[in-house]
Amino acid sequence: MGSPPQVETAEGPPGESSKLPSYLSRHVHMGFSSEDVLALIDSIDASQSSHSSARWLPHIPAEILFRIVTFVPIDYILPWRLVCRGVRDYIDGPLMFSYLTRLQVIGYLGAWPKHQSRTRSHFTHKEYDEICFVRCNFQSVQAAESEDTAMRIPMWNRPRAVFRIEEKWYKILHSGDRKPKIDQVYDILSERLQTRVMFAGHDDAWGTLAWCLRLDSAVQDLELPIVSLQDHLQVDFPNKTVTWNWKDHLFRLIQTESTLRALIEQHKSSESPAFTFNLVEDCLRDVRRKRMLASLSSRPGGFPRVRWGLRMMPTLYGRPRYDVPAEGFNRLEQVENSAVSTLMILRREAGMTEKEAMQLRRLAIDRKKIDNELAKIERLYTNWISGVGVELVRPSYFRLPNVPSNPFAWDEKTLATEVDRIKKWTSQERNMSKVALLLEASAEVFKMPEDAFDDSISDL
């Protein structure tokens, strides 16, 4: 390959012609020293030499190989670790760190409580829908014990990463009258995220979705079961941060997504595919159950009730179901249904382009506007009826049918219906405004006394 290119050092950068390409030089700023970069290049060159056993591999310069690997989708990256030691070290080091920088950690507070609880006493249903996802974006990796040691450790070898909770989440949280009781609210949300409650011996913890990771179009549970996060994740609501041991969990996300992709391809190519839910959801449930079963074998006690619950779960891939547990014994099934439906919503959102996501959010805003306008017309109509003084039949179409507040939860049928509804409303918006003005004016006339015009000088 010739003499290796120079890189910038602490003594000062060399001439412009001797700099590494941008896709290599950026790794110097991520913690790579010049020796690190050259060691990776030498390792790859050695694996491609004429003496190497991998003669089937064409000689590709290390810089180009790095560039190629950067564009490999995350669910295809694991086989690349087998190319050579240099590529493996690059994937496990700087590439994994680049994944971390665009990763999003999402906490899920769970569904709106059906019964009266502390959560219901502090939030309305609408407010809760807006804060149920606690989205956290990468901020930094924590330094080592001493600053001198930290300077010598590459960023991807620092075990703990700090993510910052989005500001708009706090804006909603601090609205209303919650500010004086914010510490109590933090405690309630921490319990719902299961960061302070240890579920040792509690079967309900298995399969619960409290935290998940989003990387590109992939969304998976952060850990199964959630109790395994007890010593690995800390939430600091007052300081707006989430800290966790990132590397093993990120690698597990990539492994899980690779397994899911292979499973989808396997069943998609099957001659007679049949599914209980649909292709992706069946495969996602299958992967989650296997992860849970694998985690059972590493825990003392065996959790026999959880194993029994896994055997009683709905069958996948269209297989007939013979054993259905009685109501009250199907807790694991209920937890899975809630978790998978949430993951499917998040995966749909992650799989969209920014333009598609913005269009869907715009539809939700337009629908909310229609609902508010109809509520206004309903109030005006009610006032008009009271002014007439007779009982009239109230139309039932003042309110729109209920749909999920999150537009990413709309299925194809709901989406088509809402698009058609918004088009019709847009075409009739001017007429509806005139109706509202007419009702408002009529209600004002009814409020006037009967002799209001008796002293008028008009001939009429």
Secondary structure, DSSP 4 states (H G I P E B T S, - for coil): --SPPP--BTTB---GGGSPPHHHHHHHHTT--HHHHHHHHHHHHHHTSTTSS-TTS----HHHHHHHHHTS-GGG-GGGGGS-HHHHHHIIIIIHHHHHHT-EEEEE--SPPSS--HHHHH--HHHHHHHSEEEEEEEEE---SSHHHHHHS-GGG--EEEEEE-HHHHHHHTSTT-GGGHHHHHHHHHHHTTSS---TT-GGGTT--SEEEEETTEEEES-SSGGGGTTTEEEETTTTEEEEE-HHHHHHHHHHHHHHHHHHHHHHS-SS---SS-HHHHHHHHHHHHHHHHHHHTSTT--HHHHHHHHTSPPSTT------PPTTS-HHHHHHHHHHHHHHHHHHHHTS-HHHHHHHHHHHHHHHHHHHHHHHHHHHHHHHHHHHTS--PPPS-SSPPP--SSGGG--HHHHHHHHHHHHHHHHHHHHHHHHHHHHHHHHHHHHS-TTTTTT--S--
